[in-house]
């Protein structure tokens, strides 16, 4: 097997750049677990006199929509019209989260407020010492206190059916195996087909339970775990996942190794990563998913989707914490890549699986 030393999209990069205009107004429904991401910055200034632990002084707190909220925000930043189906608690964090989404112009009519559990939250504590950047020292999660009830499951499916009308695509984000139940997964292909919408999805631990999706974007660990293969057999894992789930296409992310692409027809192909500055990988998958779903609605081929999505991910991981890639940032990154391509010999090779 061989891999590309440098990859280019099948579309002319200048056409990709011009094609970004087509993102405006595309209608996407995001279905998934909503989290509030909190980042608490502090300075370590002494060791406690009562025990051998660092003492930090609070400096600031930032709160951002995370998980499905991050994905929705990323799609909205790129010009899409977005609605969300998800759950929040009847609490301050839930109000903050939904307020943030609304301010971005994201439709939250079908975000369900639940009185029986708090809003899901990732709180990341960061600390620094004098004259050094801060680092994450602790993470505290607020997770579901019980499985999704049958009554709530019915409400979620009904909400998805209502919001799926007149959308171009539905994208599913299964963060913690809560909102995305087996019954919902079973219903989604028919819901998407009725709306003539593309169906995209990703899942941290249950990608093997998905079936009949137009495009999946798992990482290597997720794909290999789903089919019971070691990460060294990532190509076979992607092929097996695609065949078992009867999916049209799979874009398998490999971190620093780039992406492995499994098109509707033809052989698997590897494209390398374009990342040069890695600060925090948070949100990289959502950056990939947001570009991919919008480009796929426009009819871009898989390699072009992957190339553009890889550029978006390189922007996201160059920032600390949750970062919603903007259309202006993506345009600038593509322009930079066009300049690089004009002075770099093109080497692309197919992988034989």
C-alpha positions as CSV (number, residue, x, y, z in Angstrom):
1,X,0.0,0.0,0.0
2,X,1.1,3.5,-0.7
3,X,0.0,6.9,0.6
4,X,-0.1,10.4,-0.9
5,X,2.9,12.6,-0.1
6,X,0.6,15.6,-0.9
7,X,-3.0,15.6,-1.8
8,X,-5.2,17.8,-3.9
9,X,-9.0,17.7,-4.2
10,X,-10.6,16.3,-7.4
11,X,-12.2,19.7,-7.8
12,X,-10.1,22.6,-8.8
13,X,-9.2,24.3,-5.4
14,X,-10.3,27.7,-6.9
15,X,-13.7,26.1,-7.6
16,X,-13.8,24.9,-4.0
17,X,-13.1,28.4,-2.8
18,X,-15.8,29.9,-5.0
19,X,-18.1,27.0,-4.0
20,X,-18.1,28.1,-0.4
21,X,-20.7,30.7,-1.4
22,X,-23.1,27.8,-1.8
23,X,-23.0,27.0,1.9
24,X,-25.3,30.0,2.6
25,X,-28.8,29.0,3.2
26,X,-28.4,25.3,3.2
27,X,-30.7,23.8,5.8
28,X,-29.2,21.4,8.3
29,X,-30.8,19.6,11.3
30,X,-28.4,18.7,14.0
31,X,-29.6,15.8,16.3
32,X,-27.4,15.0,19.3
33,X,-26.2,15.4,22.9
34,X,-25.9,19.1,23.9
35,X,-23.2,20.1,26.3
36,X,-22.0,23.4,27.8
37,X,-18.3,23.7,27.6
38,X,-16.7,25.7,30.5
39,X,-13.1,26.8,30.6
40,X,-11.9,28.1,34.0
41,X,-8.5,29.9,33.8
42,X,-6.4,30.3,36.9
43,X,-2.9,30.9,38.2
44,X,-1.1,28.6,40.6
45,X,0.4,30.8,43.3
46,X,1.3,28.4,46.2
47,X,1.2,24.9,47.6
48,X,-1.4,24.4,50.3
49,X,-0.1,24.5,53.9
50,X,-2.7,21.9,54.8
51,X,-1.7,19.3,52.2
52,X,0.6,18.8,49.2
53,X,-1.7,20.2,46.6
54,X,-1.4,23.3,44.4
55,X,-3.6,26.3,45.1
56,X,-4.9,28.3,42.2
57,X,-6.3,31.8,41.9
58,X,-9.4,32.2,39.7
59,X,-9.0,34.5,36.7
60,X,-11.8,33.9,34.2
61,X,-14.5,31.6,33.0
62,X,-15.7,31.1,29.4
63,X,-18.8,29.1,28.5
64,X,-19.5,27.8,25.0
65,X,-21.9,25.5,23.3
66,X,-20.2,22.1,23.1
67,X,-20.8,18.7,21.5
68,X,-23.9,18.9,19.3
69,X,-24.0,22.7,20.1
70,X,-20.5,23.0,18.8
71,X,-21.4,21.2,15.6
72,X,-24.4,23.4,15.1
73,X,-22.4,26.5,15.7
74,X,-19.7,25.4,13.3
75,X,-22.3,24.8,10.5
76,X,-23.9,28.1,11.2
77,X,-20.6,29.9,11.1
78,X,-20.0,28.5,7.6
79,X,-23.3,29.9,6.4
80,X,-25.8,27.1,6.9
81,X,-29.3,27.5,8.4
82,X,-29.3,25.3,11.4
83,X,-31.9,23.8,13.8
84,X,-31.2,21.5,16.7
85,X,-32.9,18.7,18.5
86,X,-31.4,17.9,21.9
87,X,-31.9,18.1,25.7
88,X,-31.0,20.6,28.3
89,X,-31.7,20.8,32.0
90,X,-34.1,23.3,33.5
91,X,-31.2,25.2,35.0
92,X,-28.9,28.2,34.5
93,X,-26.5,26.2,32.3
94,X,-29.3,25.1,30.1
95,X,-30.5,28.7,29.7
96,X,-27.0,29.9,28.9
97,X,-26.5,27.1,26.3
98,X,-29.8,27.7,24.4
99,X,-29.3,31.5,24.6
100,X,-25.9,31.1,23.0
101,X,-27.4,29.1,20.2
102,X,-30.2,31.5,19.6
103,X,-27.8,34.5,19.4
104,X,-26.0,32.7,16.6
105,X,-29.3,32.4,14.7
106,X,-29.7,28.7,15.4
107,X,-33.3,27.4,15.7
108,X,-33.9,25.9,19.2
109,X,-37.6,25.4,19.1
110,X,-37.2,21.6,19.5
111,X,-34.5,21.7,22.2
112,X,-36.3,20.0,25.0
113,X,-36.0,21.2,28.6
114,X,-35.8,18.3,31.1
115,X,-36.6,18.7,34.7
116,X,-35.2,15.3,35.8
117,X,-31.5,16.0,35.0
118,X,-29.1,18.9,34.8
119,X,-27.6,20.3,31.7
120,X,-24.7,18.2,30.5
121,X,-21.5,20.1,31.1
122,X,-17.8,19.7,30.5
123,X,-15.8,21.9,32.9
124,X,-12.1,22.2,32.2
125,X,-9.9,23.7,34.8
126,X,-6.7,25.3,33.4
127,X,-3.8,26.8,35.4
128,X,-0.5,28.5,34.7
129,X,2.5,29.7,36.6
130,X,4.1,33.1,36.0
131,X,5.2,33.7,32.4
132,X,3.9,30.4,31.1
133,X,0.8,29.4,29.1
134,X,-2.0,27.7,31.0
135,X,-2.5,23.9,30.8
136,X,-5.5,21.8,31.6
137,X,-5.2,20.3,35.1
138,X,-8.6,18.8,35.7
139,X,-11.9,18.1,34.0
140,X,-15.3,17.7,35.7
141,X,-18.2,16.3,33.8
142,X,-21.9,16.6,34.5
143,X,-23.4,13.5,32.8
144,X,-26.9,12.0,32.5
145,X,-28.2,10.6,35.8
146,X,-30.4,8.0,34.1
147,X,-31.0,6.5,30.6
148,X,-33.4,8.3,28.3
149,X,-36.9,7.3,29.3
150,X,-39.4,5.8,26.8
151,X,-41.5,9.0,27.1
152,X,-38.6,11.3,26.4
153,X,-37.5,9.0,23.5
154,X,-40.9,9.5,21.9
155,X,-40.7,13.2,22.4
156,X,-37.2,13.3,20.7
157,X,-38.3,11.2,17.7
158,X,-41.4,13.4,17.3
159,X,-39.2,16.5,17.4
160,X,-36.9,15.1,14.8
161,X,-39.8,14.4,12.5
162,X,-41.1,17.9,12.8
163,X,-37.7,19.6,12.3
164,X,-36.7,17.3,9.4
165,X,-39.3,18.8,7.1
166,X,-37.7,20.9,4.4
167,X,-34.1,20.3,5.4
168,X,-31.2,19.5,3.0
169,X,-29.4,17.3,5.6
170,X,-29.7,15.7,9.0
171,X,-26.5,15.2,11.0
172,X,-26.3,13.0,14.1
173,X,-23.8,13.4,16.9
174,X,-23.8,10.6,19.5
175,X,-21.5,11.9,22.2
176,X,-22.4,9.8,25.2
177,X,-25.0,7.1,24.1
178,X,-27.9,9.0,25.6
179,X,-30.1,11.0,23.2
180,X,-29.3,8.9,20.2
181,X,-31.2,5.7,21.1
182,X,-31.4,2.5,19.1
183,X,-35.0,3.3,18.2
184,X,-34.1,6.8,16.9
185,X,-31.2,5.3,14.9
186,X,-33.7,2.8,13.3
187,X,-36.2,5.6,12.5
188,X,-33.6,8.1,11.0
189,X,-33.1,6.6,7.5
190,X,-36.8,6.7,6.8
191,X,-37.2,10.2,8.2
192,X,-34.3,11.4,6.0
193,X,-35.6,9.7,2.9
194,X,-39.1,11.2,3.4
195,X,-37.5,14.7,3.5
196,X,-35.1,13.9,0.6
197,X,-32.3,14.8,3.0
198,X,-28.8,13.5,3.3
199,X,-28.0,11.6,6.5
200,X,-24.6,12.1,8.1
201,X,-23.4,10.8,11.5
202,X,-20.6,10.3,14.0
203,X,-20.4,8.5,17.4
204,X,-17.8,8.1,20.0
205,X,-18.7,4.5,20.9
206,X,-21.6,3.3,18.9
207,X,-20.8,3.9,15.2
208,X,-21.4,0.2,14.6
209,X,-25.1,0.7,15.5
210,X,-25.6,3.2,12.7
211,X,-27.1,1.9,9.4
212,X,-28.0,3.3,6.0
213,X,-26.2,6.7,6.4
214,X,-25.0,8.7,3.4
215,X,-21.8,9.5,5.1
216,X,-20.1,8.6,8.4
217,X,-17.0,10.4,9.9
218,X,-15.6,8.2,12.6
219,X,-12.0,8.2,13.8
220,X,-9.7,5.1,13.5
221,X,-10.4,4.0,17.1
222,X,-14.2,4.3,16.7
223,X,-14.2,2.4,13.4
224,X,-11.9,-0.4,14.6
225,X,-13.7,-0.9,17.9
226,X,-17.0,-1.1,16.1
227,X,-15.9,-4.1,14.0
228,X,-13.5,-5.7,16.4
229,X,-10.3,-5.0,14.6
230,X,-6.9,-3.5,15.8
231,X,-6.0,0.0,14.6
232,X,-3.3,-1.5,12.4
233,X,-6.1,-2.8,10.2
234,X,-7.9,0.5,9.7
235,X,-8.5,0.0,6.0
236,X,-10.2,-3.3,6.6
237,X,-12.2,-1.8,9.5
238,X,-13.5,1.0,7.3
239,X,-14.5,-1.4,4.5
240,X,-16.2,-3.7,7.0
241,X,-18.1,-0.8,8.7
242,X,-19.3,0.4,5.4
243,X,-20.5,-3.0,4.2
244,X,-22.1,-4.0,7.5
245,X,-24.0,-0.7,7.9
246,X,-24.9,-0.4,4.2
247,X,-23.5,3.2,4.3
248,X,-22.8,5.1,1.0
249,X,-19.5,6.7,2.1
250,X,-17.1,6.8,5.0
251,X,-14.5,9.4,5.8
252,X,-12.3,7.9,8.5
253,X,-10.1,10.4,10.4
254,X,-6.6,9.3,11.5
255,X,-5.3,12.3,13.4
256,X,-1.8,13.2,12.3
257,X,-1.9,10.4,9.7
258,X,-4.7,12.2,7.7
259,X,-7.8,10.5,6.5
260,X,-8.8,7.2,4.9
261,X,-11.6,7.6,2.4
262,X,-14.2,5.0,1.4
263,X,-16.2,6.3,-1.5
264,X,-19.5,5.0,-2.8
265,X,-17.7,3.1,-5.5
266,X,-14.0,2.4,-5.9
267,X,-11.1,1.7,-3.6
268,X,-10.0,3.2,-0.4
269,X,-7.6,6.2,-0.5
270,X,-5.4,7.9,2.0
271,X,-4.9,11.7,2.1
272,X,-2.4,13.2,4.5
273,X,-3.0,15.7,7.3
274,X,-2.5,19.4,6.5
275,X,-2.3,20.5,10.2
276,X,0.9,22.4,11.1
277,X,0.0,23.9,14.5
278,X,-1.7,21.7,17.1
279,X,-2.8,23.4,20.3
280,X,-6.0,21.5,21.2
281,X,-7.8,18.8,19.3
282,X,-11.2,19.8,20.8
283,X,-13.7,20.5,18.0
284,X,-11.6,19.0,15.2
285,X,-14.2,16.3,14.5
286,X,-17.0,18.9,14.5
287,X,-15.1,21.1,12.0
288,X,-14.7,18.1,9.7
289,X,-18.4,17.2,10.1
290,X,-19.7,20.7,9.4
291,X,-17.8,21.2,6.2
292,X,-18.5,17.7,5.0
293,X,-22.3,17.9,5.4
294,X,-22.5,21.3,3.6
295,X,-20.2,20.2,0.8
296,X,-22.0,16.9,0.3
297,X,-25.3,18.7,-0.1
298,X,-23.6,20.7,-2.9
299,X,-22.5,17.5,-4.6
300,X,-18.8,17.6,-3.9
301,X,-16.9,14.3,-4.3
302,X,-15.5,12.6,-1.2
303,X,-11.9,13.6,-1.8
304,X,-12.8,17.2,-2.2
305,X,-14.9,17.0,1.0
306,X,-12.0,15.5,2.9
307,X,-9.5,18.0,1.6
308,X,-11.7,21.0,2.6
309,X,-12.7,19.4,5.9
310,X,-9.0,18.8,6.7
311,X,-8.3,22.4,6.2
312,X,-11.2,23.4,8.5
313,X,-9.9,21.0,11.2
314,X,-6.4,22.5,11.0
315,X,-8.0,25.8,11.9
316,X,-9.9,24.4,14.9
317,X,-6.9,22.6,16.4
318,X,-4.7,25.7,16.2
319,X,-6.8,27.2,19.0
320,X,-7.0,26.3,22.7
321,X,-10.5,25.2,23.7
322,X,-13.7,25.1,21.6
323,X,-13.3,27.1,18.4
324,X,-16.1,27.5,15.8
325,X,-14.4,27.8,12.4
326,X,-15.6,30.8,10.5
327,X,-16.2,31.0,6.7
328,X,-13.6,33.8,6.5
329,X,-11.0,31.6,8.2
330,X,-11.8,28.7,5.9
331,X,-11.5,31.0,2.8
332,X,-8.2,32.3,4.0
333,X,-6.9,28.8,4.7
334,X,-7.9,27.6,1.2
335,X,-6.3,30.6,-0.4
336,X,-3.1,29.8,1.5
337,X,-3.3,26.2,0.3
338,X,-3.8,27.3,-3.3
339,X,-0.6,29.3,-3.1
340,X,1.2,26.3,-1.7
341,X,-0.2,24.0,-4.4
342,X,1.0,26.4,-7.1
343,X,4.6,25.9,-6.0
344,X,4.4,22.2,-4.9
345,X,4.7,19.1,-7.1
346,X,1.4,17.2,-6.9
347,X,1.8,13.5,-5.8
348,X,-1.4,11.5,-5.4
349,X,-1.6,7.8,-5.3
350,X,-4.5,5.4,-4.8
351,X,-4.4,2.8,-2.1
352,X,-5.1,-0.7,-3.1
353,X,-7.0,-2.5,-0.4
